[in-house]
Amino acid sequence: MKRIILTAAALFISVCGMAQGSQEYGGGLKVNINEDGSKYFRLITWAQFWAQHNSDKPLDANANEQEDLTFSVRRARMLVYAQLNSNFLIVTHFGLNSLTADNMSPTGTKDNAQLFLHDAYVQYNLNKNHALGGGLHYFNGISRLNNSSTLNMLSLDNQRQSWATLGLSDQFGRSMGVFAKGAFSKLHYRVSINDALTNNLQATSVPVNGGDAVYAGKRLLGSKEAGKTYAGYFEYNFLESESNFLPYKVGSYLGSKKVFTVGAGFYVHPKGSVVADLAGNLKGEDVKIFGLDAFYDAPIGKNGGAITAYGLYQNNDYGKHYTLGTTYETGSMIYGHVGYLIPMKSKTRLQPYVSYNDRQIESLNDNASQIGIGANLFFSAHHSKLSLEYSNLKYAKSDAVGTVTLQAMIYL
């Protein structure tokens, strides 16, 4: 009887993993260790290539003419997970991101050309609905987008500000710590306690006397005062329940499920940021980020049409008048996207979409807004697709910047 249960669980996991994929893919690159498939490991690999045109880029330092067209490997990843029984799971995920001619090296030895760990965690299942684990993990708080999968996004890429702590307190969106996750019927949850990153994106920054906050609490105040972060995300599944076997949230099911979720999440880093008074005395400020979102994905009609829609409100408090580039700011944000999978009799399918976000920036008393218009052309669902998107960003008083990106993606 136990063997039958384990086999059924393994089959269920495989089906959940391909719910937004192609029937041709089946269970994917899954290797059974025993005859009934209850002991196995599975490999997932994907690559995303970008050709990007941006006429607003600054002049190339080595040329007199502006470089409008650039190529890059946006992502190249490998993920492996394994179960020898239903009591525990191990996940290892490595790869690289945004490899361009500017950050490559002659012999491939510089940092950007190197593979690095994205996830490496162990998980112990308390029962079929609840689990505990630890390691370098992606069980994040705040919102669905802060837990987004990069295999099946609706838009070309994730909305950047939704990865709200990337490089500030974590390694590329992954935290080192412990987590709990599970479900009480239709209510799903994930919570975690983590060590804050010491050498973050502001590893050499110090606050100016009487000036704005710097995200350097752990480095400047010490780990006793600013060493831990706390995160959680809770969502209610009103229609079909989504799988929470892995932490990565699906972006578009292409009509293979009927899903409506409403979620809320948080992230808190006590004394994560630091300000200095006029005398130079340092004081920690709590970083607090909260999100409220809704996701809907469902088939329309009987000919293969489907709609995907998502909306997010996010409140970001990184400390007094905090800004870092054009990515992180103390303030608030709304974001939304909607896409429609056009009914087609052929295997090739088209999904146009539009996205929009507006951010209120406290330090500038101004806004930033961005609109994206694009389409996905699916040859074998998300496993083989082309994406084309035009994006226009207007940041405060700066001139608007328009970018056209073509992406080719394959995952197995």
C-alpha positions as CSV (number, residue, x, y, z in Angstrom):
1,M,0.0,0.0,0.0
2,K,2.8,2.4,0.9
3,R,4.5,1.8,-2.5
4,I,1.2,2.6,-4.3
5,I,0.9,5.9,-2.3
6,L,4.6,6.8,-3.1
7,T,4.1,6.1,-6.8
8,A,0.9,8.1,-7.0
9,A,2.7,11.0,-5.3
10,A,5.5,10.9,-7.8
11,L,3.1,10.9,-10.7
12,F,1.1,13.8,-9.2
13,I,4.3,15.8,-8.8
14,S,5.3,15.3,-12.4
15,V,1.8,16.3,-13.6
16,C,1.9,19.5,-11.4
17,G,5.3,20.3,-12.8
18,M,4.1,20.3,-16.4
19,A,0.6,21.8,-15.8
20,Q,1.6,24.9,-17.8
21,G,3.7,23.0,-20.3
22,S,3.3,20.8,-23.4
23,Q,1.8,17.3,-23.4
24,E,4.8,16.2,-25.5
25,Y,7.0,16.9,-22.6
26,G,5.3,14.5,-20.2
27,G,7.1,14.1,-16.9
28,G,10.3,15.7,-18.4
29,L,13.8,14.5,-17.7
30,K,12.9,12.3,-14.8
31,V,15.1,9.3,-13.9
32,N,13.5,6.5,-11.8
33,I,15.8,4.9,-9.3
34,N,13.5,2.0,-8.5
35,E,11.0,0.1,-10.7
36,D,7.8,1.8,-9.6
37,G,9.2,5.4,-9.8
38,S,8.7,6.2,-6.2
39,K,12.5,7.0,-5.9
40,Y,13.7,9.4,-8.5
41,F,15.5,12.5,-9.5
42,R,14.4,15.1,-12.0
43,L,16.5,17.6,-14.1
44,I,15.2,20.8,-15.5
45,T,17.4,23.0,-17.8
46,W,16.6,26.2,-19.6
47,A,18.2,29.0,-21.6
48,Q,16.9,32.4,-22.6
49,F,18.7,34.4,-25.3
50,W,18.0,38.1,-25.8
51,A,18.5,40.5,-28.7
52,Q,17.8,44.0,-27.5
53,H,17.5,47.3,-29.2
54,N,17.8,50.5,-27.2
55,S,18.4,53.8,-29.1
56,D,18.6,55.7,-25.8
57,K,21.7,53.9,-24.5
58,P,24.8,56.1,-23.9
59,L,27.7,56.1,-26.3
60,D,30.0,53.0,-26.2
61,A,33.2,53.9,-24.5
62,N,35.2,52.3,-27.4
63,A,33.4,53.7,-30.3
64,N,32.1,57.0,-31.7
65,E,28.8,55.5,-32.7
66,Q,25.9,54.5,-30.5
67,E,25.5,50.7,-30.0
68,D,21.7,50.2,-30.5
69,L,21.6,46.4,-30.8
70,T,23.1,44.0,-28.1
71,F,22.9,40.3,-27.5
72,S,22.9,38.5,-24.2
73,V,22.2,35.2,-22.4
74,R,19.5,36.3,-20.0
75,R,19.5,33.0,-18.2
76,A,21.2,29.6,-18.4
77,R,20.1,27.4,-15.6
78,M,20.0,23.8,-14.3
79,L,17.8,22.6,-11.5
80,V,17.8,19.1,-10.0
81,Y,15.6,17.7,-7.3
82,A,15.3,14.2,-5.8
83,Q,13.2,12.2,-3.5
84,L,14.1,8.7,-2.1
85,N,10.8,8.6,-0.2
86,S,8.0,11.0,0.6
87,N,9.6,12.2,3.8
88,F,12.3,14.4,2.4
89,L,13.4,16.4,-0.7
90,I,16.7,17.9,-1.9
91,V,16.8,20.8,-4.4
92,T,19.9,22.1,-6.1
93,H,19.7,25.0,-8.7
94,F,22.6,26.7,-10.4
95,G,23.3,28.8,-13.4
96,L,24.2,32.3,-14.7
97,N,22.4,35.5,-15.6
98,S,22.8,38.4,-18.0
99,L,25.9,37.3,-19.7
100,T,27.0,40.0,-22.3
101,A,30.0,40.9,-24.4
102,D,30.8,43.6,-21.8
103,N,31.1,41.2,-18.8
104,M,32.5,38.1,-20.5
105,S,36.2,37.4,-20.2
106,P,38.8,35.9,-22.6
107,T,39.0,32.7,-20.7
108,G,35.6,32.6,-19.0
109,T,37.0,33.2,-15.5
110,K,35.4,36.4,-14.5
111,D,32.5,36.5,-12.0
112,N,29.7,37.0,-14.6
113,A,30.8,34.1,-16.7
114,Q,30.7,31.7,-13.7
115,L,27.9,29.4,-12.7
116,F,26.7,30.0,-9.1
117,L,24.2,28.5,-6.7
118,H,20.7,29.9,-6.9
119,D,19.1,27.3,-4.6
120,A,20.5,24.5,-2.4
121,Y,18.1,23.4,0.3
122,V,16.8,20.3,2.1
123,Q,13.2,19.8,3.0
124,Y,11.6,17.5,5.6
125,N,7.9,16.7,5.1
126,L,5.9,16.6,8.4
127,N,2.9,15.2,6.5
128,K,1.4,15.6,3.1
129,N,0.4,19.2,3.7
130,H,3.3,20.7,5.8
131,A,7.1,20.8,5.5
132,L,10.1,22.4,7.1
133,G,13.5,23.0,5.5
134,G,16.7,25.0,5.4
135,G,19.5,26.2,3.1
136,L,19.7,28.7,0.3
137,H,16.1,28.9,-0.7
138,Y,13.4,30.8,-2.6
139,F,10.5,30.7,-0.1
140,N,10.1,34.4,-0.1
141,G,7.5,36.8,1.3
142,I,5.7,39.9,0.0
143,S,4.0,38.7,-3.2
144,R,3.6,36.1,-5.9
145,L,6.0,37.9,-8.2
146,N,8.7,37.8,-5.4
147,N,8.4,34.0,-5.7
148,S,8.1,34.0,-9.5
149,S,9.3,31.1,-11.7
150,T,11.4,32.2,-14.7
151,L,10.1,29.3,-16.8
152,N,6.6,30.4,-17.5
153,M,6.2,34.2,-17.1
154,L,3.5,36.0,-19.0
155,S,5.6,39.1,-19.7
156,L,9.1,39.0,-21.1
157,D,10.7,39.2,-17.6
158,N,9.6,39.6,-14.0
159,Q,8.7,43.1,-12.8
160,R,12.0,44.1,-11.3
161,Q,10.8,46.0,-8.2
162,S,8.8,42.9,-7.2
163,W,12.1,41.2,-6.5
164,A,12.2,43.7,-3.6
165,T,15.3,42.5,-1.7
166,L,17.4,41.0,-4.5
167,G,21.1,41.9,-3.7
168,L,20.1,43.9,-0.6
169,S,19.6,41.1,1.9
170,D,19.8,38.0,-0.2
171,Q,21.8,36.4,-3.0
172,F,19.9,36.9,-6.3
173,G,16.5,36.6,-4.6
174,R,17.5,33.6,-2.5
175,S,18.0,33.7,1.3
176,M,20.1,31.6,3.7
177,G,17.9,30.3,6.4
178,V,15.0,28.1,7.5
179,F,11.5,28.0,6.1
180,A,8.1,26.4,6.7
181,K,5.5,25.9,4.0
182,G,2.3,24.1,3.5
183,A,-1.5,24.4,3.2
184,F,-4.6,24.4,5.3
185,S,-7.1,23.3,2.7
186,K,-7.2,26.2,0.2
187,L,-5.0,28.5,2.3
188,H,-1.3,28.2,1.3
189,Y,1.5,29.7,3.3
190,R,5.3,30.1,3.3
191,V,7.3,31.8,6.1
192,S,11.1,32.0,6.7
193,I,13.7,33.3,9.0
194,N,17.0,34.2,7.3
195,D,20.5,35.6,7.7
196,A,20.8,39.0,6.1
197,L,23.5,39.4,3.4
198,T,26.6,41.1,4.7
199,N,28.3,42.2,1.5
200,N,25.3,43.5,-0.4
201,L,24.8,46.0,-3.3
202,Q,25.9,48.8,-0.9
203,A,28.9,46.9,0.5
204,T,31.1,50.1,0.5
205,S,28.4,52.7,1.2
206,V,28.1,54.7,4.5
207,P,25.3,57.2,5.3
208,V,26.0,60.9,4.9
209,N,25.5,62.9,8.1
210,G,21.9,64.1,8.2
211,G,21.3,62.3,4.9
212,D,19.4,59.4,3.4
213,A,19.3,55.8,4.7
214,V,21.8,53.2,3.4
215,Y,21.0,49.5,3.4
216,A,24.0,48.4,5.4
217,G,22.6,47.6,8.9
218,K,24.3,44.2,9.3
219,R,27.7,45.5,8.1
220,L,27.7,48.8,10.1
221,L,25.7,47.8,13.2
222,G,26.6,44.1,13.4
223,S,24.7,40.8,13.1
224,K,23.4,41.0,16.7
225,E,21.3,44.1,15.9
226,A,20.6,43.6,12.2
227,G,21.5,40.0,11.3
228,K,18.1,38.5,10.7
229,T,15.2,39.0,8.2
230,Y,11.7,37.6,8.4
231,A,9.3,37.0,5.5
232,G,6.0,35.4,4.7
233,Y,3.4,35.0,2.0
234,F,-0.1,33.7,2.3
235,E,-2.6,33.0,-0.4
236,Y,-6.1,31.6,-0.7
237,N,-7.0,29.4,-3.7
238,F,-10.7,30.1,-4.6
239,L,-10.8,27.7,-7.6
240,E,-8.3,25.0,-8.4
241,S,-5.5,24.7,-5.9
242,E,-2.0,25.3,-7.2
243,S,1.0,23.0,-6.4
244,N,3.4,24.3,-3.7
245,F,5.8,21.4,-4.2
246,L,8.5,23.8,-5.3
247,P,8.7,27.5,-4.4
248,Y,8.4,28.9,-7.9
249,K,5.1,30.5,-8.7
250,V,3.7,29.9,-12.3
251,G,3.2,33.1,-14.4
252,S,0.7,31.7,-17.0
253,Y,-1.0,28.3,-17.1
254,L,-2.1,28.8,-20.8
255,G,-5.6,27.6,-19.8
256,S,-4.5,24.3,-18.4
257,K,-5.9,25.2,-15.0
258,K,-8.6,27.5,-13.6
259,V,-7.0,29.5,-10.9
260,F,-8.0,32.5,-8.8
261,T,-5.8,33.4,-5.8
262,V,-5.6,36.4,-3.5
263,G,-2.5,36.8,-1.5
264,A,-0.7,39.0,1.1
265,G,2.9,39.0,2.3
266,F,5.5,40.8,4.2
267,Y,9.3,41.2,4.6
268,V,10.9,42.7,7.8
269,H,14.5,43.4,8.4
270,P,15.0,45.0,11.9
271,K,17.6,47.8,11.6
272,G,18.4,46.7,8.1
273,S,19.1,50.3,7.0
274,V,21.2,52.9,8.7
275,V,21.1,56.7,9.0
276,A,23.6,59.1,10.5
277,D,22.7,62.2,12.5
278,L,24.5,65.5,12.1
279,A,27.2,64.4,14.5
280,G,27.8,61.2,12.6
281,N,26.1,58.8,15.1
282,L,24.6,55.8,13.4
283,K,21.0,54.7,14.0
284,G,19.3,51.6,12.5
285,E,16.0,51.9,10.7
286,D,13.7,48.9,10.2
287,V,13.1,47.8,6.6
288,K,9.4,46.9,6.1
289,I,7.8,45.8,2.8
290,F,4.2,44.6,2.4
291,G,2.3,43.3,-0.6
292,L,-1.3,42.5,-1.6
293,D,-2.0,40.8,-4.9
294,A,-4.5,38.7,-6.9
295,F,-3.9,36.2,-9.8
296,Y,-6.4,34.8,-12.3
297,D,-5.8,32.3,-15.0
298,A,-8.5,30.4,-16.8
299,P,-9.5,28.9,-20.2
300,I,-12.0,30.9,-22.2
301,G,-14.4,29.0,-24.5
302,K,-13.7,25.6,-25.9
303,N,-11.2,26.4,-28.6
304,G,-8.1,26.9,-26.6
305,G,-8.4,30.5,-25.5
306,A,-7.3,31.6,-22.1
307,I,-6.8,34.7,-20.0
308,T,-4.1,35.5,-17.5
309,A,-4.3,38.5,-15.2
310,Y,-2.4,39.8,-12.2
311,G,-2.5,42.8,-9.9
312,L,-0.2,43.9,-7.1
313,Y,0.0,46.7,-4.5
314,Q,3.3,46.9,-2.7
315,N,4.5,49.3,0.0
316,N,8.3,49.7,0.4
317,D,9.9,51.2,3.4
318,Y,13.7,50.8,3.0
319,G,14.4,53.7,5.4
320,K,14.5,57.5,5.2
321,H,14.3,58.7,1.6
322,Y,16.1,55.5,0.4
323,T,17.0,55.1,-3.2
324,L,19.4,52.8,-5.1
325,G,19.7,53.5,-8.8
326,T,16.3,53.4,-10.5
327,T,15.4,50.1,-8.9
328,Y,14.8,50.4,-5.1
329,E,13.0,53.3,-3.4
330,T,11.1,54.0,-0.3
331,G,7.6,54.5,-1.5
332,S,4.7,52.5,-2.9
333,M,4.0,50.7,-6.2
334,I,1.1,49.3,-8.2
335,Y,1.6,46.8,-10.9
336,G,-0.6,44.8,-13.2
337,H,-0.5,42.7,-16.4
338,V,-3.1,40.9,-18.5
339,G,-2.6,38.5,-21.4
340,Y,-4.9,36.6,-23.8
341,L,-4.1,33.3,-25.4
342,I,-5.7,33.4,-28.8
343,P,-7.6,30.3,-29.9
344,M,-5.8,28.7,-32.8
345,K,-6.2,25.3,-34.4
346,S,-2.5,24.9,-35.1
347,K,0.1,23.8,-32.6
348,T,1.7,27.2,-32.6
349,R,-0.1,29.7,-30.3
350,L,0.0,33.4,-29.8
351,Q,-0.5,35.3,-26.5
352,P,-0.4,39.1,-26.6
353,Y,-0.2,41.0,-23.3
354,V,0.2,44.4,-21.7
355,S,1.8,45.4,-18.4
356,Y,2.0,48.6,-16.4
357,N,3.5,49.8,-13.2
358,D,3.6,53.1,-11.3
359,R,5.9,53.8,-8.4
360,Q,5.7,56.7,-5.9
361,I,9.3,57.8,-4.9
362,E,9.4,59.4,-1.5
363,S,12.8,61.0,-1.8
364,L,11.9,62.7,-5.1
365,N,8.3,63.4,-4.4
366,D,7.7,62.1,-7.9
367,N,6.8,59.0,-9.8
368,A,8.2,56.4,-12.1
369,S,6.1,54.6,-14.6
370,Q,6.7,51.8,-17.1
371,I,4.5,50.2,-19.7
372,G,5.2,47.0,-21.6
373,I,3.4,45.7,-24.8
374,G,4.4,42.3,-26.1
375,A,3.4,38.9,-27.3
376,N,4.5,35.2,-26.8
377,L,4.6,32.8,-29.7
378,F,4.5,29.3,-28.4
379,F,5.8,26.4,-30.5
380,S,5.5,23.8,-27.7
381,A,3.9,25.7,-24.8
382,H,6.5,27.3,-22.5
383,H,9.0,24.7,-23.5
384,S,9.8,26.5,-26.8
385,K,8.7,30.1,-27.4
386,L,9.6,33.4,-28.8
387,S,8.7,36.6,-26.9
388,L,8.8,40.2,-28.3
389,E,8.2,43.2,-26.0
390,Y,8.4,47.0,-26.3
391,S,9.0,48.6,-22.9
392,N,8.9,52.3,-22.1
393,L,10.3,53.6,-18.7
394,K,9.7,57.2,-17.5
395,Y,11.7,57.8,-14.2
396,A,10.8,61.1,-12.5
397,K,12.0,64.1,-14.6
398,S,14.3,62.0,-16.8
399,D,13.5,61.4,-20.4
400,A,11.5,58.2,-21.2
401,V,13.6,55.3,-22.4
402,G,12.2,52.8,-24.9
403,T,13.5,49.3,-25.4
404,V,12.6,46.5,-27.8
405,T,13.6,42.9,-26.8
406,L,13.3,39.6,-28.6
407,Q,13.7,36.5,-26.5
408,A,14.2,32.9,-27.6
409,M,13.6,30.4,-24.8
410,I,13.8,26.6,-24.6
411,Y,13.4,24.6,-21.4
412,L,13.5,20.8,-20.9
